[in-house]
């Protein structure tokens, strides 16, 4: 009897241990993956060495691409800042989003952001860096749009300054050192701090750097390796140099532009490589905390490369093989790098031609978190593509741009259409044969043109804020 009782006790102990192990396994499996979305500002398709940059190297992003997947046909939400970011946050393309251009138009209470979706899924949420979708006194403020924490620039015009006298933390202005505090260093430090404080729970971090957007100013140790390396054309703006601080409203009134830079090429290279180091710090923090395999990291840009404050996209071949830059509806204005890394889930060292865009991030993040996206948005989940499975694609992608009148673009399969004004003829390009959009083949493909014109005419909804206008 004694041995029988002992056997029963041992059996019960084994069952209890197995039960506990299964319980722990289920608990561990139930933890949702962390999501980090890193956003550059005006970084072109060719500005990373893993996308062809020859004049400087980006080793951390190159490593991220080698350990993940590099997308070659990914698109931003628009060819300028605010509408691109609105598309990223809300899942609508720029023909149906509330914000379709730069300006003072904050997100509304009824706009549902990726922050709100992930917060409902139990995520701790933060936006660090450039927001640009609502200032402290508006409904677009980050904490009104699903973010538990925020730190950085709220106004996209204020974010033109790499050094400022204040930033915004959780809706309150906080002073920073105008001479010493390089904003993007502060953002990287805040990001690694947020990751450390939230390692025990699922988190969503939207890390939005302000480089390489003008102005081209950065710490000396970042620009020093490139000084004297390039044949420089100095950029000068004495009016901007005379003003020490740039509160957003004052800056808009003055329209003073960007401060001078004697070596803008060296500064540009330094800004991109400094950001690459910041990405390396984020990845290292994940490794240090043992949550690397539990975290999916995205890296991309809000639109194509700029030509402001002394920047020269031609010198750096910032758009690679593509035509156009920021504010163009050609590929160089909207096609951007996209790297996704998720150890053990996303196959390493892959390159993908999957066609997708900023408005697909919200439903993709929702799928990662086990949530349904808001009904009626334009984006679709790309999780299957990330996991190497068969992926449903878009019938077409659509963009519109309002700064120079009213311009439109549509991509449908390998076809790309561009219309520069409502009454202009439509240009048609076959991107598979002509990625540089040099050969307008509209006259040769009437059936394709009929479909493209139908999409250009029907993809958008009317907006009082963003009416169709003639070319300026």
Backbone torsions as a table, in degrees:
resi	resn	phi	psi	omega
1	UNK	NA	-41.2	-177.8
2	UNK	-60.7	-41.5	-179.6
3	UNK	-69.0	-33.4	178.0
4	UNK	-65.2	-44.8	179.2
5	UNK	-62.7	-38.8	178.7
6	UNK	-64.0	-41.0	179.1
7	UNK	-63.0	-42.3	179.6
8	UNK	-63.8	-41.4	-179.9
9	UNK	-62.7	-43.4	178.6
10	UNK	-62.6	-43.1	-179.8
11	UNK	-61.2	-43.6	179.8
12	UNK	-64.5	-38.6	178.9
13	UNK	-64.5	-42.9	178.3
14	UNK	-61.1	-44.9	179.5
15	UNK	-62.5	-39.0	179.8
16	UNK	-65.6	-43.8	179.1
17	UNK	-63.8	-43.1	177.9
18	UNK	-62.3	-40.8	179.1
19	UNK	-62.0	-42.6	179.2
20	UNK	-65.3	-40.9	179.5
21	UNK	-62.8	-46.0	179.5
22	UNK	-61.7	-39.2	180.0
23	UNK	-62.8	-43.9	178.7
24	UNK	-65.2	-40.0	179.6
25	UNK	-61.8	-43.7	179.5
26	UNK	-64.8	-37.8	179.7
27	UNK	-64.9	-43.4	179.6
28	UNK	-65.4	-40.6	-179.0
29	UNK	-67.3	-27.4	-176.8
30	UNK	-75.7	-19.5	179.0
31	UNK	-64.5	122.9	-177.1
32	UNK	-77.0	148.8	-177.4
33	UNK	-67.9	144.6	172.9
34	UNK	-70.2	150.5	-179.1
35	UNK	-128.9	124.1	175.0
36	UNK	-121.2	126.1	177.1
37	UNK	-117.4	112.2	-178.8
38	UNK	-101.9	125.4	-172.3
39	UNK	-118.6	120.3	170.4
40	UNK	-88.2	167.6	-176.5
41	UNK	-120.5	109.8	179.6
42	UNK	68.4	30.6	175.5
43	UNK	-86.0	123.9	-176.9
44	UNK	-81.0	167.6	-179.1
45	UNK	-57.2	-33.7	-176.5
46	UNK	-101.5	17.6	-174.5
47	UNK	-89.9	-0.6	174.8
48	UNK	-112.8	144.9	-178.5
49	UNK	-65.9	-26.4	176.1
50	UNK	-75.5	-6.3	173.2
51	UNK	-114.5	13.2	171.6
52	UNK	113.2	-2.4	-179.6
53	UNK	-62.0	131.6	-175.3
54	UNK	-108.3	-19.9	-171.2
55	UNK	-91.3	-12.5	172.7
56	UNK	-156.6	168.4	-175.6
57	UNK	-117.5	150.1	176.8
58	UNK	-125.1	75.3	-170.1
59	UNK	-63.5	-35.0	-178.8
60	UNK	-70.8	-41.8	176.1
61	UNK	-71.2	-32.3	173.7
62	UNK	-62.2	-42.3	178.5
63	UNK	-66.3	-39.3	177.3
64	UNK	-60.2	-40.5	177.7
65	UNK	-67.7	-39.7	179.8
66	UNK	-66.7	-27.4	-179.7
67	UNK	-97.5	3.8	-178.9
68	UNK	-143.8	-143.2	-179.0
69	UNK	-123.7	138.2	179.7
70	UNK	-109.2	116.9	-179.4
71	UNK	-91.0	134.9	-177.1
72	UNK	-105.9	-5.3	179.3
73	UNK	-133.6	51.6	177.5
74	UNK	-102.9	145.2	-175.1
75	UNK	-125.8	144.7	172.8
76	UNK	-75.1	172.3	-179.1
77	UNK	-74.8	-23.8	-179.1
78	UNK	-165.2	-179.9	-179.8
79	UNK	-95.2	1.7	171.4
80	UNK	-136.9	174.4	-164.9
81	UNK	-62.2	-70.7	-167.5
82	UNK	-58.0	-48.9	-179.3
83	UNK	-66.1	-29.4	177.2
84	UNK	-65.6	-44.3	-179.4
85	UNK	-70.6	-34.5	175.7
86	UNK	-63.7	-40.1	177.4
87	UNK	-63.1	-43.3	178.4
88	UNK	-60.1	-44.0	-174.3
89	UNK	-77.4	-31.6	-170.7
90	UNK	-110.6	-13.4	178.2
91	UNK	82.1	10.3	177.0
92	UNK	-106.5	143.6	172.2
93	UNK	-77.5	171.2	-169.7
94	UNK	-75.8	1.7	171.9
95	UNK	-93.8	-8.3	-178.7
96	UNK	-132.5	-7.6	178.8
97	UNK	-72.1	159.1	175.5
98	UNK	-71.1	-43.4	178.6
99	UNK	-95.2	114.7	-177.2
100	UNK	-119.7	5.1	179.3
101	UNK	-163.2	171.0	176.7
102	UNK	-71.2	152.4	179.7
103	UNK	145.8	-171.5	-177.0
104	UNK	-94.5	67.1	-179.2
105	UNK	-128.7	94.9	-177.7
106	UNK	-75.8	158.7	170.3
107	UNK	-58.7	148.5	-176.9
108	UNK	-98.7	165.4	176.8
109	UNK	-57.5	-33.7	-177.9
110	UNK	-78.6	-10.7	177.0
111	UNK	-75.0	127.1	-179.1
112	UNK	-100.9	121.8	-177.5
113	UNK	-101.9	167.0	175.4
114	UNK	-62.1	-31.0	175.8
115	UNK	-60.8	-42.7	179.5
116	UNK	-67.1	-41.7	-179.7
117	UNK	-61.7	-46.0	-177.6
118	UNK	-74.3	-30.8	175.4
119	UNK	-64.1	-39.0	176.5
120	UNK	-64.2	-26.3	179.1
121	UNK	-84.7	3.8	177.5
122	UNK	95.3	11.7	-179.4
123	UNK	-84.6	145.6	165.5
124	UNK	-84.1	129.3	-170.5
125	UNK	-120.0	143.5	178.2
126	UNK	-149.5	143.9	167.6
127	UNK	-117.9	125.0	-179.8
128	UNK	-126.0	125.6	-179.2
129	UNK	114.4	-133.9	-175.4
130	UNK	-91.1	126.0	178.3
131	UNK	-100.1	-70.9	172.6
132	UNK	78.4	11.9	-177.0
133	UNK	-123.3	19.5	176.8
134	UNK	152.4	131.1	-178.6
135	UNK	-86.8	-178.6	-170.7
136	UNK	-62.0	-29.1	-175.6
137	UNK	-95.4	12.5	-174.2
138	UNK	-120.2	170.7	176.5
139	UNK	-72.6	-9.4	178.9
140	UNK	-88.9	0.0	179.1
141	UNK	-56.9	139.5	-173.8
142	UNK	-50.9	-40.5	-177.9
143	UNK	-71.0	-13.6	173.6
144	UNK	-89.7	-4.0	-175.2
145	UNK	-125.3	29.6	170.2
146	UNK	95.8	9.8	-177.7
147	UNK	-109.3	123.5	179.1
148	UNK	-68.0	-35.9	-178.2
149	UNK	-133.4	148.0	174.5
150	UNK	-147.6	145.8	177.6
151	UNK	-155.6	123.4	177.0
152	UNK	147.2	-144.8	178.4
153	UNK	-95.2	129.7	174.3
154	UNK	-89.0	-37.7	-176.8
155	UNK	-96.9	129.9	-174.7
156	UNK	-69.1	-22.4	175.9
157	UNK	-74.6	-41.3	173.8
158	UNK	-57.7	-32.8	-177.5
159	UNK	-72.9	-2.6	173.7
160	UNK	-68.5	-16.6	-176.4
161	UNK	-96.7	125.0	176.9
162	UNK	-80.0	-18.9	173.1
163	UNK	-126.5	135.1	-178.4
164	UNK	-146.3	171.9	178.9
165	UNK	-93.3	-7.1	178.7
166	UNK	-158.6	153.7	169.5
167	UNK	-128.1	-179.7	-177.6
168	UNK	-118.9	126.1	178.3
169	UNK	-122.0	115.9	179.3
170	UNK	50.7	43.4	175.8
171	UNK	85.5	-2.9	-179.2
172	UNK	-115.5	140.2	176.6
173	UNK	-71.2	132.4	176.7
174	UNK	-124.9	134.9	-178.1
175	UNK	-72.9	144.6	172.1
176	UNK	-134.1	163.6	-175.9
177	UNK	-79.0	113.8	-175.9
178	UNK	-60.2	-30.4	-175.9
179	UNK	-92.7	-28.5	-169.4
180	UNK	-113.9	-26.2	-172.2
181	UNK	-90.7	97.4	174.6
182	UNK	-72.5	119.7	-169.2
183	UNK	-53.8	-42.4	-174.7
184	UNK	-71.9	-25.5	170.7
185	UNK	-64.7	-40.9	178.0
186	UNK	-63.9	-38.5	-178.8
187	UNK	-66.9	-42.3	179.2
188	UNK	-63.0	-41.9	178.8
189	UNK	-64.7	-41.7	179.0
190	UNK	-65.5	-35.5	-179.9
191	UNK	-66.4	-47.7	-180.0
192	UNK	-66.5	-32.0	175.5
193	UNK	-66.0	-44.9	178.9
194	UNK	-60.7	-42.9	179.3
195	UNK	-60.8	-44.6	-179.3
196	UNK	-63.5	-40.1	-178.1
197	UNK	-73.0	-18.5	-174.2
198	UNK	-120.4	21.4	-175.4
199	UNK	-66.2	-20.5	-176.8
200	UNK	-88.2	-2.2	-178.5
201	UNK	-138.2	158.9	177.5
202	UNK	-66.4	138.3	179.7
203	UNK	-135.3	154.4	172.3
204	UNK	-121.3	119.8	178.2
205	UNK	-116.2	118.4	172.4
206	UNK	-100.0	101.8	-176.1
207	UNK	-103.1	107.0	-167.9
208	UNK	-116.1	91.5	-179.9
209	UNK	-69.1	159.6	179.3
210	UNK	-106.7	23.0	179.0
211	UNK	-122.8	152.5	5.7
212	UNK	-94.6	35.5	175.5
213	UNK	-59.6	145.3	172.1
214	UNK	-63.1	147.5	16.5
215	UNK	-88.3	154.4	-174.2
216	UNK	-90.9	72.9	179.0
217	UNK	-129.6	139.8	-176.3
218	UNK	-163.9	170.3	-179.1
219	UNK	-62.1	150.2	-177.1
220	UNK	-60.1	-38.1	-177.3
221	UNK	-66.8	-19.9	177.9
222	UNK	-84.9	-33.7	-177.8
223	UNK	-88.7	-23.3	-174.4
224	UNK	-55.4	-41.2	-179.1
225	UNK	-61.8	-16.8	-176.3
226	UNK	-110.0	-2.3	179.2
227	UNK	-65.3	132.1	179.8
228	UNK	78.7	-1.0	-177.0
229	UNK	-81.8	-28.0	-175.4
230	UNK	-118.9	154.7	172.6
231	UNK	-77.4	101.6	-168.6
232	UNK	-87.2	152.1	167.6
233	UNK	-120.0	102.0	-175.2
234	UNK	-58.7	146.2	174.6
235	UNK	-109.0	127.7	-178.3
236	UNK	-126.3	140.6	176.5
237	UNK	-153.4	85.6	-175.6
238	UNK	-61.8	-32.9	-178.8
239	UNK	-63.2	-42.4	178.5
240	UNK	-71.1	-36.2	-178.9
241	UNK	-64.0	-26.7	-176.3
242	UNK	-77.3	-12.8	-177.6
243	UNK	-104.4	126.8	-173.0
244	UNK	-87.5	-29.4	-174.1
245	UNK	-135.0	150.7	-170.7
246	UNK	-133.1	71.0	170.9
247	UNK	-59.8	142.4	-170.9
248	UNK	-53.4	-48.3	-175.9
249	UNK	-63.7	-42.2	179.6
250	UNK	-62.8	-40.3	-177.9
251	UNK	-64.7	-41.0	-179.8
252	UNK	-64.3	-38.8	-179.4
253	UNK	-66.6	-42.2	-174.3
254	UNK	-76.5	-31.7	-177.0
255	UNK	50.1	50.0	-172.6
256	UNK	-86.6	-11.6	178.3
257	UNK	79.9	-159.0	-172.0
258	UNK	-101.2	151.4	-179.8
259	UNK	-71.4	159.7	-174.7
260	UNK	-65.5	154.4	175.0
261	UNK	-148.1	115.3	-176.7
262	UNK	-72.2	-26.7	179.6
263	UNK	-128.8	72.6	-175.2
264	UNK	-65.3	-30.5	179.5
265	UNK	-68.8	-44.4	177.3
266	UNK	-62.0	-39.8	179.6
267	UNK	-64.8	-42.7	-179.7
268	UNK	-61.6	-48.7	179.0
269	UNK	-60.8	-39.9	178.7
270	UNK	-65.0	-37.9	-179.8
271	UNK	-65.2	-44.1	-178.3
272	UNK	-68.6	-41.9	-178.9
273	UNK	-71.0	-31.3	174.8
274	UNK	-64.7	-42.8	176.8
275	UNK	-62.7	-39.2	176.9
276	UNK	-58.9	-40.0	176.6
277	UNK	-64.0	-38.0	177.9
278	UNK	-64.2	-39.9	175.9
279	UNK	-61.6	-40.6	176.6
280	UNK	-60.8	-37.0	177.6
281	UNK	-64.4	-40.0	178.3
282	UNK	-64.4	-46.9	-179.7
283	UNK	-63.6	-38.8	179.0
284	UNK	-65.2	-37.0	179.2
285	UNK	-63.9	-40.2	177.8
286	UNK	-62.5	-42.2	178.4
287	UNK	-64.5	-44.7	-177.9
288	UNK	-60.1	-37.2	-177.4
289	UNK	-87.1	-5.5	179.6
290	UNK	74.4	24.0	-179.2
291	UNK	-116.6	17.0	-178.4
292	UNK	-58.3	-47.4	-177.7
293	UNK	-72.6	-14.4	-178.8
294	UNK	-97.7	10.8	-172.7
295	UNK	-131.3	127.2	173.6
296	UNK	-99.4	129.7	-176.9
297	UNK	-118.9	127.6	175.1
298	UNK	-107.7	144.4	171.6
299	UNK	-136.3	131.1	177.7
300	UNK	-159.4	-166.4	-179.3
301	UNK	-133.9	159.5	-176.6
302	UNK	-82.2	-21.2	177.2
303	UNK	-173.0	-174.7	-178.0
304	UNK	-73.5	-179.3	-172.9
305	UNK	-72.3	148.7	-179.6
306	UNK	-97.5	167.4	176.3
307	UNK	-132.3	64.5	-173.1
308	UNK	-136.9	152.2	174.8
309	UNK	64.8	20.5	-179.0
310	UNK	101.9	-5.0	178.4
311	UNK	-68.4	147.1	-178.2
312	UNK	-137.1	91.8	-177.6
313	UNK	-63.8	-24.7	177.7
314	UNK	-67.7	-39.8	-178.9
315	UNK	-61.6	-43.6	-178.1
316	UNK	-90.5	-0.5	-174.9
317	UNK	51.2	48.3	-171.4
318	UNK	-66.3	-22.8	177.3
319	UNK	-97.8	6.9	177.9
320	UNK	58.3	-129.7	-178.9
321	UNK	-83.6	4.5	-170.9
322	UNK	-92.2	158.3	177.2
323	UNK	-94.8	136.6	172.7
324	UNK	92.5	165.9	179.0
325	UNK	-135.1	-166.3	176.8
326	UNK	-48.9	138.9	-177.9
327	UNK	78.4	5.4	171.5
328	UNK	-103.6	147.0	175.8
329	UNK	-91.6	1.1	171.5
330	UNK	-74.1	172.1	-171.5
331	UNK	-56.5	-37.2	-178.1
332	UNK	-64.0	-20.0	178.7
333	UNK	-86.9	-21.1	-172.8
334	UNK	-130.1	-20.5	176.9
335	UNK	-85.4	128.2	-172.5
336	UNK	-136.6	164.8	175.4
337	UNK	-64.1	150.3	168.8
338	UNK	-146.1	118.9	177.8
339	UNK	-120.6	135.0	178.4
340	UNK	-129.3	128.6	-178.6
341	UNK	-127.8	127.7	177.8
342	UNK	-152.7	88.6	-173.6
343	UNK	-53.5	132.6	178.7
344	UNK	84.4	-13.7	180.0
345	UNK	-116.2	-50.7	177.3
346	UNK	-93.1	124.5	-177.1
347	UNK	-63.4	135.7	-175.6
348	UNK	-77.6	148.8	171.6
349	UNK	72.5	19.8	-177.5
350	UNK	-96.6	152.4	170.9
351	UNK	-121.6	133.7	-174.2
352	UNK	-125.1	141.1	175.3
353	UNK	-99.3	13.7	176.9
354	UNK	-54.9	130.1	179.2
355	UNK	-91.9	119.6	176.1
356	UNK	-156.1	177.3	-170.1
357	UNK	-150.5	174.1	-178.0
358	UNK	-50.5	-39.3	-175.8
359	UNK	-71.1	-5.6	175.4
360	UNK	-87.6	-10.3	-176.5
361	UNK	-67.7	-43.6	-178.2
362	UNK	-57.2	-52.8	179.3
363	UNK	-66.3	-28.8	176.4
364	UNK	-66.7	-46.0	177.7
365	UNK	-62.9	-39.7	178.1
366	UNK	-61.1	-43.1	179.5
367	UNK	-64.4	-39.7	177.4
368	UNK	-60.7	-37.6	-178.3
369	UNK	-86.7	-0.6	-179.3
370	UNK	75.4	28.0	-178.9
371	UNK	-115.0	159.0	172.4
372	UNK	-90.3	138.6	177.5
373	UNK	-75.9	165.3	175.9
374	UNK	-58.1	144.5	-180.0
375	UNK	-70.2	145.6	171.0
376	UNK	85.3	0.8	179.1
377	UNK	-75.9	168.7	-177.5
378	UNK	-87.6	-23.3	-177.3
379	UNK	-75.9	156.8	173.4
380	UNK	-129.4	151.9	-179.2
381	UNK	-67.1	134.4	176.4
382	UNK	-107.4	19.0	-178.3
383	UNK	-60.7	-39.4	179.2
384	UNK	-59.9	-42.5	178.0
385	UNK	-62.9	-42.0	179.6
386	UNK	-61.6	-35.6	-178.3
387	UNK	-88.3	6.2	177.5
388	UNK	77.0	22.7	179.9
389	UNK	-105.1	172.2	179.0
390	UNK	-63.7	131.5	-172.1
391	UNK	-119.7	131.6	170.8
392	UNK	-73.6	133.8	-178.7
393	UNK	-107.1	-178.5	176.9
394	UNK	-85.8	145.8	169.2
395	UNK	-64.6	-39.9	177.2
396	UNK	-161.0	161.4	171.6
397	UNK	-114.4	146.5	-175.4
398	UNK	-135.0	141.3	174.0
399	UNK	-137.0	150.6	168.1
400	UNK	-138.9	152.6	-173.0
401	UNK	-137.9	134.8	-168.4
402	UNK	-115.7	0.9	-174.4
403	UNK	-77.5	-25.1	-177.9
404	UNK	-118.7	39.4	-174.6
405	UNK	105.8	-114.3	179.5
406	UNK	-149.8	109.3	179.8
407	UNK	-118.0	150.9	-178.1
408	UNK	-136.9	157.4	172.2
409	UNK	-148.2	147.9	176.2
410	UNK	-137.0	137.1	168.3
411	UNK	-116.1	129.7	178.3
412	UNK	-135.1	106.2	-174.9
413	UNK	61.8	-127.6	177.9
414	UNK	-86.5	-1.9	-175.4
415	UNK	-94.5	142.1	178.0
416	UNK	-132.4	128.2	177.3
417	UNK	-115.8	140.9	177.5
418	UNK	-132.2	131.4	174.7
419	UNK	-129.2	123.2	-172.7
420	UNK	-87.1	-15.8	178.1
421	UNK	-160.3	157.7	-176.2
422	UNK	-55.7	-31.6	-177.5
423	UNK	-100.0	-0.6	179.8
424	UNK	-76.0	155.4	173.5
425	UNK	-71.0	155.4	-177.6
426	UNK	-89.5	132.1	173.4
427	UNK	-90.8	145.2	-179.1
428	UNK	-131.8	133.1	-179.5
429	UNK	-132.7	144.2	172.2
430	UNK	-98.4	103.4	-172.6
431	UNK	-68.2	-25.5	178.7
432	UNK	-67.1	-38.3	-179.6
433	UNK	-93.8	-19.6	-169.6
434	UNK	-148.0	70.8	-176.2
435	UNK	-66.1	-22.8	179.3
436	UNK	-83.4	2.1	177.3
437	UNK	49.7	54.5	-179.8
438	UNK	-102.0	-16.5	-172.4
439	UNK	-123.7	100.4	179.2
440	UNK	-74.6	113.8	-174.7
441	UNK	-109.7	24.1	-176.3
442	UNK	-55.7	-41.1	-175.5
443	UNK	-69.9	-16.4	-175.9
444	UNK	-93.8	-10.5	-172.7
445	UNK	-134.7	70.5	-176.6
446	UNK	-62.5	-34.4	-179.3
447	UNK	-70.0	-39.9	176.1
448	UNK	-65.1	-42.1	-179.7
449	UNK	-60.1	-37.6	179.9
450	UNK	-62.8	-42.9	178.7
451	UNK	-67.5	-42.3	-178.3
452	UNK	-65.6	-40.4	178.3
453	UNK	-64.3	-38.2	178.2
454	UNK	-62.5	-41.7	178.1
455	UNK	-66.6	-42.0	179.1
456	UNK	-61.0	-33.8	-176.6
457	UNK	-85.5	-25.1	-171.4
458	UNK	-112.7	-13.1	-173.0
459	UNK	-71.0	-26.0	-174.4
460	UNK	-96.4	157.5	169.1
461	UNK	-107.4	153.1	-179.5
462	UNK	-69.3	146.3	-179.9
463	UNK	-142.7	128.6	177.3
464	UNK	-66.1	-32.1	178.6
465	UNK	-73.6	-30.2	-172.7
466	UNK	-129.6	67.7	-180.0
467	UNK	-74.3	162.4	174.3
468	UNK	-73.1	127.6	-177.5
469	UNK	-125.8	159.3	174.8
470	UNK	-74.7	161.6	-179.2
471	UNK	-64.6	137.8	178.1
472	UNK	-77.7	NA	NA
